[in-house]
Amino acid sequence: MKHSGIEWIGEIPKEWKVNKIGNLYEVRNEKVSDKDYPPLSVTMNGIVPQLETAAKTSNGDDRKLVCKGDFAINSRSDRRGSCGVSQYDGSVSLINTILKPRSSMNSQFYNWLFHTELFADEFYKWGHGIVDDLWTTRWQEMKNISIVFPSLSEQQKIANYLDKVCGEVDEMISLQEQMIEELKAYKQSVITEAVTKGLNPNVPMKDSGIDWIGEVPEHWEVAKLKYYIKVDSGDAITNEHLEVTGLYPVYGGGEIMGYYSSYNTDDEALIVGRVGARCGCVTLTEGKSWATDNALIVKTDWLLKYVFYLLQGVNLNRLNTSNAQPLITATKIKNVYVPILELDEQQSIASYLDTKCSEIDALIAIKQAKIEELKEYKKSVIYEYVTGKKEIA
């Protein structure tokens, strides 16, 4: 081994060379129209046909040409890790840098190299900008970055090995993700079953007349939620407020967004995501908190923990009233028909679901930890082989 002279790479095999990106690639800056060249998206998973979620401009004629075998990378730091070798001829946004190999190389070897976190750190270190999330690295800086240059046969061997090993790791990750989705679906079914059928499998049943509920215990009634809950909107909050050092967590409908020095919910409250990605998410808070205007605050005289599970059983996402972006209104929630039951049954169901859901959540956490472990293993394998720290037998 010898030292590469590149801090983020460290030692490399003695026979490996080092070269600057500008000596291995030339930039492609040809402007084209998406009418002539299909629009593509440069993502963390490589270059793919343009995503439905991609930001689209009105000027489709102002794009960059990408040819099969070119390497494209998003120059902005808020798109960190978005890069890849194109399998298509097409067009991409002007924010991307398009590179054409100058000579024979194994593009997949460099695809693996450029996807390492340490290269991403180096890439943006060479950039410039006013704020961190708009930091940009352009070709004039990128071409001076030094990278390794093993022999073509070594590049091929490493690329083939990483394709195989990382493909196997991705399959294992996919399997864990599939099991998580199955566990989530099972959890949803357990909740729905408990809040619509109760806990006694031998109790006489009757038809509720409501599709999502089906049969209910004979002694239960069914009515609209509006008679048993009150729904208020959260209040607007700015990023400037979130920067205030405060005691109270801020919810936009789901996970904690930050902390604020004031609160608009009681010691225990139900917060429902009203709009966007957290639409329909139900959160039971502990202690005073702040709900933003992207959330609804649910108050009730019923057992709050039971209503927490009841709203999950309802599956609020089906109440979405917008095609453009997920949206749930307070009126929609209040007009949902639900089973009506006594406080003692609410308590029994809530206690049962606390135990059952905790068991399922523990299994999900194990699967998520396994995914993180596999991702870290994949990162280390890629780095060790593209920098020659490990040799393929």
Phi and psi in degrees as a GROMACS rama.xvg file:
@    title "Ramachandran Plot"
@    xaxis  label "Phi"
@    yaxis  label "Psi"
@TYPE xy
-142.569  160.584  LYS-2
-79.5824  134.361  HIS-3
-75.1142  -20.3042  SER-4
83.0177  0.482749  GLY-5
-111.564  116.515  ILE-6
-56.8875  -44.7411  GLU-7
-77.1463  -12.6054  TRP-8
-99.7142  -38.7044  ILE-9
73.2245  -137.788  GLY-10
-77.25  146.749  GLU-11
-136.728  163.494  ILE-12
-57.8947  146.329  PRO-13
-56.4384  -35.5343  LYS-14
-81.5076  -8.77792  GLU-15
-75.9968  150.177  TRP-16
-110.032  168.102  LYS-17
-122.767  139.112  VAL-18
-147.085  162.045  ASN-19
-87.0979  148.757  LYS-20
-55.8527  -37.4008  ILE-21
-64.8852  -20.8263  GLY-22
-87.1667  -16.4596  ASN-23
-100.876  -26.3803  LEU-24
-130.59  153.277  TYR-25
-117.361  150.704  GLU-26
-81.9902  142.862  VAL-27
-109.801  118.989  ARG-28
-122.756  27.5855  ASN-29
-77.4661  124.715  GLU-30
-81.8435  135.699  LYS-31
-141.482  174.667  VAL-32
-108.128  147.39  SER-33
-74.7075  -3.15493  ASP-34
-77.2859  -29.9077  LYS-35
-97.1798  -30.5839  ASP-36
-127.348  120.194  TYR-37
-53.1662  137.835  PRO-38
-68.7962  135.648  PRO-39
-121.843  158.398  LEU-40
-115.658  136.06  SER-41
-96.6076  111.273  VAL-42
-122.452  176.054  THR-43
-68.5083  -15.699  MET-44
-100.782  17.0853  ASN-45
102.81  -162.835  GLY-46
-98.7586  122.854  ILE-47
-132.398  160.42  VAL-48
-52.824  143.647  PRO-49
-49.4484  129.354  GLN-50
-74.0997  149.052  LEU-51
-62.5256  -29.1228  GLU-52
-84.4619  -4.87907  THR-53
-67.461  142.341  ALA-54
-68.33  126.426  ALA-55
-113.911  138.18  LYS-56
-98.8365  162.123  THR-57
-76.517  -17.8968  SER-58
-99.429  85.8829  ASN-59
-73.9667  -10.1546  GLY-60
-83.487  -10.8245  ASP-61
-105.342  71.871  ASP-62
-134.691  172.049  ARG-63
-106.675  142.522  LYS-64
-75.6915  136.482  LEU-65
-125.625  130.618  VAL-66
-109.431  156.373  CYS-67
-56.5749  130.095  LYS-68
96.4521  -13.3746  GLY-69
-71.6713  154.367  ASP-70
-106.272  131.823  PHE-71
-123.451  140.622  ALA-72
-141.404  136.03  ILE-73
-73.4472  128.477  ASN-74
-80.0935  -9.65306  SER-75
-96.3439  142.008  ARG-76
-68.8637  -22.096  SER-77
-77.86  -1.81641  ASP-78
-117.56  30.2983  ARG-79
-48.9207  131.383  ARG-80
85.9675  -1.92908  GLY-81
-84.3277  102.386  SER-82
-165.308  171.586  CYS-83
162.565  166.948  GLY-84
-88.5925  130.16  VAL-85
-80.3461  135.709  SER-86
-98.196  6.07067  GLN-87
-132.544  158.465  TYR-88
-91.7081  131.325  ASP-89
-174.841  -158.964  GLY-90
-134.676  146.988  SER-91
-133.06  168.673  VAL-92
-61.3937  151.955  SER-93
-65.0226  -17.1454  LEU-94
-71.0854  -13.0922  ILE-95
-89.7534  147.949  ASN-96
-100.244  127.491  THR-97
-109.058  126.377  ILE-98
-119.069  134.451  LEU-99
-111.352  126.518  LYS-100
-57.5485  136.054  PRO-101
-79.3138  -31.3935  ARG-102
-146.335  -175.023  SER-103
-61.8381  129.088  SER-104
-157.991  161.59  MET-105
-93.1686  104.136  ASN-106
-60.2684  -32.5273  SER-107
-68.8131  -32.8271  GLN-108
-59.3516  -46.5597  PHE-109
-73.6489  -26.7326  TYR-110
-60.685  -42.9443  ASN-111
-66.1772  -43.2975  TRP-112
-60.9592  -46.4921  LEU-113
-70.9774  -14.6137  PHE-114
-91.0578  0.176858  HIS-115
-72.8707  148.938  THR-116
-63.6888  -35.5224  GLU-117
-67.2439  -34.5215  LEU-118
-66.7783  -41.0927  PHE-119
-58.1454  -41.7194  ALA-120
-60.5935  -45.5431  ASP-121
-65.833  -42.4343  GLU-122
-57.7398  -48.0845  PHE-123
-79.3567  -18.7954  TYR-124
-63.6038  -29.4881  LYS-125
-83.8105  -2.37051  TRP-126
-86.7547  -169.894  GLY-127
-155.01  160.915  HIS-128
165.685  179.294  GLY-129
-91.7625  -42.6251  ILE-130
-125.676  156.965  VAL-131
-58.1359  -42.1573  ASP-132
-79.8488  -2.54962  ASP-133
-121.048  24.3962  LEU-134
-68.5115  131.986  TRP-135
-126.078  135.771  THR-136
-113.48  114.657  THR-137
-98.8562  174.442  ARG-138
-60.0558  -38.9073  TRP-139
-61.4774  -26.22  GLN-140
-89.7377  -43.9847  GLU-141
-59.0211  -37.7578  MET-142
-64.2851  -17.2896  LYS-143
-93.2988  -0.613434  ASN-144
-75.1195  131.969  ILE-145
-88.9745  137.988  SER-146
-138.166  169.497  ILE-147
-78.1743  155.808  VAL-148
-142.005  79.4263  PHE-149
-72.5586  173.019  PRO-150
-63.0913  157.649  SER-151
-59.3019  -39.7108  LEU-152
-65.5447  -37.043  SER-153
-68.8763  -40.1612  GLU-154
-57.3633  -46.0166  GLN-155
-62.4919  -44.6284  GLN-156
-63.236  -44.2603  LYS-157
-67.8148  -42.559  ILE-158
-60.9937  -44.0677  ALA-159
-63.0954  -41.8282  ASN-160
-64.4161  -45.8903  TYR-161
-68.3942  -35.4891  LEU-162
-57.5303  -43.8443  ASP-163
-69.8435  -54.1633  LYS-164
-65.1253  -46.8089  VAL-165
-68.9769  -30.7258  CYS-166
-62.6176  -41.6086  GLY-167
-65.1076  -41.2723  GLU-168
-63.9258  -42.3296  VAL-169
-61.5877  -37.0528  ASP-170
-64.4418  -40.0066  GLU-171
-66.9667  -39.5818  MET-172
-63.2997  -44.8085  ILE-173
-60.0203  -38.97  SER-174
-64.3729  -43.5446  LEU-175
-63.1296  -41.1112  GLN-176
-64.4388  -38.7589  GLU-177
-63.7119  -41.8097  GLN-178
-65.6788  -35.9889  MET-179
-62.5843  -44.6255  ILE-180
-62.7986  -38.1245  GLU-181
-65.6398  -39.2401  GLU-182
-66.626  -39.3655  LEU-183
-63.7388  -41.5394  LYS-184
-65.4837  -39.0193  ALA-185
-64.4152  -42.8607  TYR-186
-59.7474  -44.064  LYS-187
-61.0124  -41.6921  GLN-188
-67.2816  -37.5402  SER-189
-63.1082  -44.2504  VAL-190
-63.5115  -49.8783  ILE-191
-60.616  -42.4118  THR-192
-60.7192  -43.8278  GLU-193
-68.2166  -42.1615  ALA-194
-81.6677  -10.4709  VAL-195
-111.675  -21.4522  THR-196
-118.334  -12.7681  LYS-197
77.4544  -167.709  GLY-198
-108.937  -8.07237  LEU-199
-99.1547  107.015  ASN-200
-70.4513  -12.3849  PRO-201
-100.36  -0.474283  ASN-202
-70.8302  142.11  VAL-203
-60.0391  141.916  PRO-204
-116.938  161.597  MET-205
-143.871  159.285  LYS-206
-75.4964  128.782  ASP-207
-78.055  -22.4443  SER-208
83.0889  1.2031  GLY-209
-115.604  126.596  ILE-210
-55.7872  -48.4462  ASP-211
-72.3185  -19.6005  TRP-212
-92.53  -45.3502  ILE-213
72.4422  -139.331  GLY-214
-77.2082  146.385  GLU-215
-131.115  161.736  VAL-216
-54.028  144.34  PRO-217
-58.7084  -30.8279  GLU-218
-86.8902  -1.83277  HIS-219
-85.73  154.489  TRP-220
-114.915  171.649  GLU-221
-130.945  135.246  VAL-222
-155.437  170.639  ALA-223
-73.9247  145.624  LYS-224
-62.9107  -25.4121  LEU-225
-60.0177  -21.1004  LYS-226
-80.7304  -8.20135  TYR-227
-127.856  -7.64977  TYR-228
-133.8  161.219  ILE-229
-124.382  135.425  LYS-230
-121.177  120.586  VAL-231
-115.468  155.876  ASP-232
-83.0818  149.23  SER-233
-72.0421  -178.261  GLY-234
-117.644  148.916  ASP-235
-61.6173  148.498  ALA-236
-148.843  145.258  ILE-237
-108.039  165.624  THR-238
-59.9696  -30.7752  ASN-239
-62.8596  -38.6765  GLU-240
-65.4324  -39.4794  HIS-241
-64.8996  -24.3216  LEU-242
-75.5601  -14.8131  GLU-243
-68.9071  132.619  VAL-244
-71.9199  111.651  THR-245
-133.605  173.633  GLY-246
-95.4503  -15.3206  LEU-247
-111.819  128.628  TYR-248
-67.8531  147.695  PRO-249
-109.036  127.904  VAL-250
-114.574  134.609  TYR-251
-104.503  15.2982  GLY-252
125.396  -12.0209  GLY-253
-150.291  -113.123  GLY-254
-67.8122  161.011  GLU-255
-67.4083  128.377  ILE-256
-91.5046  -23.3127  MET-257
165.76  -160.554  GLY-258
-133.672  149.079  TYR-259
-137.029  156.915  TYR-260
-84.9143  3.36703  SER-261
-133.556  172.657  SER-262
-141.774  155.1  TYR-263
-131.418  12.3499  ASN-264
-126.401  161.669  THR-265
-78.07  -172.365  ASP-266
-59.2777  -32.4723  ASP-267
-137.08  128.003  GLU-268
-146.754  157.491  ALA-269
-103.568  125.612  LEU-270
-118.669  128.97  ILE-271
-116.738  128.164  VAL-272
-61.698  128.489  GLY-273
-96.1809  -32.577  ARG-274
-149.294  152.791  VAL-275
80.982  -155.879  GLY-276
-61.986  -28.2447  ALA-277
-94.8547  12.9583  ARG-278
-59.4561  126.061  CYS-279
87.7171  -7.51982  GLY-280
-71.8529  131.148  CYS-281
-110.196  125.358  VAL-282
-122.746  131.315  THR-283
-101.416  111.199  LEU-284
-83.8612  158.72  THR-285
-123.568  113.404  GLU-286
89.6931  170.234  GLY-287
-63.4076  145.843  LYS-288
-155.223  175.83  SER-289
-118.595  127.678  TRP-290
-104.658  127.059  ALA-291
-77.6258  176.722  THR-292
-75.7271  2.01549  ASP-293
-89.8732  6.99129  ASN-294
-132.695  161.257  ALA-295
-116.222  143.325  LEU-296
-106.25  120.603  ILE-297
-101.715  126.94  VAL-298
-119.986  148.34  LYS-299
-158.468  156.695  THR-300
-89.763  -9.85779  ASP-301
-73.3786  172.477  TRP-302
-64.611  119.281  LEU-303
-62.3893  -39.9853  LEU-304
-62.6341  -38.0765  LYS-305
-64.7117  -43.2825  TYR-306
-64.303  -33.4145  VAL-307
-56.4086  -48.0309  PHE-308
-72.2366  -37.6724  TYR-309
-58.7702  -45.3028  LEU-310
-66.3481  -31.7292  LEU-311
-69.6764  -37.9225  GLN-312
-63.9822  -35.0238  GLY-313
-61.8031  -29.0421  VAL-314
59.9618  74.8146  ASN-315
-60.9743  -20.4175  LEU-316
-58.8723  -26.9585  ASN-317
-72.6648  -8.08898  ARG-318
-91.1264  4.83988  LEU-319
-53.1562  128.693  ASN-320
-109.97  9.49132  THR-321
-131.639  139.012  SER-322
-86.6327  -27.2205  ASN-323
-72.9865  -45.9802  ALA-324
-153.933  142.43  GLN-325
-52.5636  133.884  PRO-326
-151.34  131.148  LEU-327
-123.813  133.073  ILE-328
-100.801  157.188  THR-329
-60.9946  -37.8602  ALA-330
-61.1807  -43.0543  THR-331
-59.5239  -44.469  LYS-332
-63.7107  -45.376  ILE-333
-67.0304  -25.0518  LYS-334
-90.5693  4.23639  ASN-335
-73.4628  135.094  VAL-336
-82.0466  133.804  TYR-337
-136.435  159.221  VAL-338
-68.2409  146.303  PRO-339
-111.179  124.043  ILE-340
-142.974  162.675  LEU-341
-72.8886  162.256  GLU-342
-60.0254  -36.9064  LEU-343
-66.5884  -35.8395  ASP-344
-71.983  -37.1269  GLU-345
-57.6253  -43.9381  GLN-346
-64.597  -42.5909  GLN-347
-64.1484  -44.2652  SER-348
-65.7628  -43.2943  ILE-349
-61.675  -43.0519  ALA-350
-64.5528  -44.5729  SER-351
-59.0731  -45.7303  TYR-352
-71.2332  -31.0556  LEU-353
-56.3357  -47.8889  ASP-354
-68.085  -49.9468  THR-355
-64.2829  -44.6837  LYS-356
-69.2997  -32.8415  CYS-357
-63.3846  -39.773  SER-358
-64.0534  -43.5652  GLU-359
-67.5827  -42.7354  ILE-360
-61.6896  -35.2635  ASP-361
-65.1003  -40.0034  ALA-362
-65.6681  -40.7609  LEU-363
-62.319  -41.9105  ILE-364
-61.9617  -37.4477  ALA-365
-63.7321  -44.21  ILE-366
-63.9126  -41.4975  LYS-367
-65.3369  -38.4953  GLN-368
-64.6628  -38.0668  ALA-369
-64.033  -40.2087  LYS-370
-61.146  -45.6936  ILE-371
-62.5974  -39.0673  GLU-372
-62.8526  -43.3567  GLU-373
-66.2552  -39.2065  LEU-374
-64.6784  -41.8664  LYS-375
-65.6711  -39.6075  GLU-376
-61.5685  -44.1504  TYR-377
-60.7534  -44.2323  LYS-378
-59.139  -44.6151  LYS-379
-68.2495  -39.4628  SER-380
-62.3062  -46.3302  VAL-381
-59.5259  -50.2504  ILE-382
-61.4239  -44.9823  TYR-383
-63.52  -35.4262  GLU-384
-87.6951  -35.5188  TYR-385
-75.205  -12.7385  VAL-386
-108.494  4.89392  THR-387
76.5276  12.1742  GLY-388
-66.0249  -31.1911  LYS-389
-122.178  146.036  LYS-390
-110.924  139.803  GLU-391
-76.8123  126.552  ILE-392
